[in-house]
Amino acid sequence: MSDSADGRPSERAGLSHPPPSPVQSVDRAAGILEFLGRQEEAGVTEIAAELGVHKSTASRLAAALELRGLIEQSEERGKYRLGLGLIRLAGAASVRLDLSRQSRPVCEHLAGRVAETINLAILDGNAAINIDQVLGPSAITTHNWLGRRTPLHATSSGKVLLAHLPEPERERRLSAPLERYTPHTVTDPCALRTQLTNVRTAGFAYSVEELERGLNAVAAPVVAFNGQVVAALSASGPSFRLTVQRLREVAALVRTAAQDISGRLGHLG
């Protein structure tokens, strides 16, 4: 086997080579996207030359990217160009950046009105993770929830995020054992399904001493420009102050604030 000028083994048709490592494949795929970003469109031969690989390798990589919608092929010219899938990914990244920036003043205003702790949470695998927190004037001592992952089934934010997942994803999470944190934690999937249906109808979710004794919360969905729920806005506090009766009043304020953030993200609903 001969080597190329830079010392790497050259790729020739008919020669058997070990499969590239996953890291190398990812690097080459990223190289295709960057190349098409500069060239606007290119054929397999041009892509192969840019990457320094055989046409068959370039073709396999391009096919994988096309399958994901990250690039697309022109029927007339047979050349590849960046696909609409990249717009979807860019939109998701943009939403994440906008979320923190646009939500902060709303969270601060809400914390002042309800005088409790306000959290903004997003889905992180099988949990909700709090990405922002504002303390209300009544929160003299409180947990620091920032950066903390909390269970979906036992928190108001988690229930909001869980309720708005596509049904297959929601059912997959409900099929796993649901851990009990307090006597009030809902661990029966059927009962939780009923709650989640009510969450989608009412536009908010409660958690009454379900994660910790003496802690109540209410949350509402934050919706992006594309209609997808991207976060949950919650107000939480001690049960002696944030009583079940007061939760109903606070729910309206939280829902209005979540709608305000949604509007700032471009949601028109």
Long-range contacts (C-beta under 8 A, 24 or more apart in sequence): 4-52, 8-52, 11-53, 11-54, 11-57, 12-54, 13-54, 13-56, 20-57, 25-61, 28-53, 28-57, 28-61, 29-61, 29-64, 29-65, 32-58, 32-61, 32-62, 32-65, 32-71, 32-80, 33-65, 33-70, 33-71, 33-82, 33-86, 36-71, 36-80, 36-81, 36-82, 37-82, 40-81, 41-74, 41-77, 41-79, 41-80, 41-81, 42-79, 42-80, 43-77, 43-78, 43-79, 43-80, 44-80, 47-80, 91-224, 91-225, 91-226, 95-224, 95-225, 95-230, 95-265, 96-122, 96-230, 98-264, 98-265, 99-131, 99-222, 99-230, 99-231, 99-261, 99-265, 100-131, 100-132, 102-261, 102-264, 102-265, 103-132, 103-222, 103-231, 103-233, 103-261, 103-264, 104-132, 104-134, 106-233, 106-257, 106-260, 106-261, 106-264, 107-132, 107-134, 107-233, 107-257, 108-134, 109-257, 110-134, 110-233, 110-235, 110-253, 110-254, 110-257, 111-135, 111-136, 111-137, 112-136, 112-137, 113-253, 114-235, 114-250, 114-253, 114-254, 115-139, 116-235, 116-236, 116-237, 116-241, 116-242, 116-250, 117-142, 117-143, 117-145, 117-235, 117-236, 117-237, 118-233, 118-234, 118-235, 119-145, 119-146, 119-157, 119-233, 119-234, 119-236, 120-222, 120-231, 120-232, 120-233, 120-234, 121-150, 121-155, 121-157, 121-158, 121-161, 121-219, 121-231, 121-232, 121-234, 122-161, 122-230, 122-231, 122-232, 123-161, 123-165, 124-149, 126-152, 126-173, 126-176, 127-151, 127-152, 127-158, 128-152, 128-155, 128-157, 128-158, 128-161, 128-232, 130-157, 131-231, 136-237, 138-237, 138-241, 139-237, 145-236, 150-211, 151-179, 151-181, 151-211, 153-178, 153-185, 153-186, 153-187, 153-192, 154-179, 154-181, 154-185, 154-186, 154-207, 154-210, 154-211, 155-207, 155-210, 155-211, 155-217, 155-219, 155-234, 156-204, 156-205, 156-206, 156-207, 156-217, 156-218, 156-219, 156-232, 156-234, 156-236, 157-205, 157-217, 157-219, 157-232, 157-233, 157-234, 158-232, 159-195, 159-196, 159-199, 159-205, 159-207, 159-219, 160-199, 160-204, 160-205, 160-219, 160-220, 160-221, 160-229, 160-232, 161-221, 161-229, 161-231, 161-232, 162-196, 163-196, 163-197, 163-199, 163-200, 163-205, 164-200, 164-221, 164-228, 164-229, 170-196, 181-210, 181-211, 181-212, 182-209, 182-210, 182-211, 182-212, 182-213, 184-208, 184-209, 184-210, 185-210, 185-211, 186-210, 203-255, 204-251, 204-254, 204-255, 205-232, 206-247, 206-251, 207-236, 208-239, 208-244, 208-247, 209-239, 214-238, 214-239, 214-240, 215-239, 216-242, 216-243, 216-244, 216-247, 217-242, 218-247, 218-250, 218-251, 218-254, 219-254, 220-251, 220-254, 220-255, 220-257, 220-258, 220-259, 221-258, 221-262, 222-258, 222-261, 222-262, 222-265, 223-262, 223-265, 223-267, 223-269, 224-262, 224-265, 224-266, 224-267, 225-265, 225-266, 225-267, 225-268, 227-267, 227-269, 230-265, 231-261, 232-258, 233-257, 233-258, 233-261
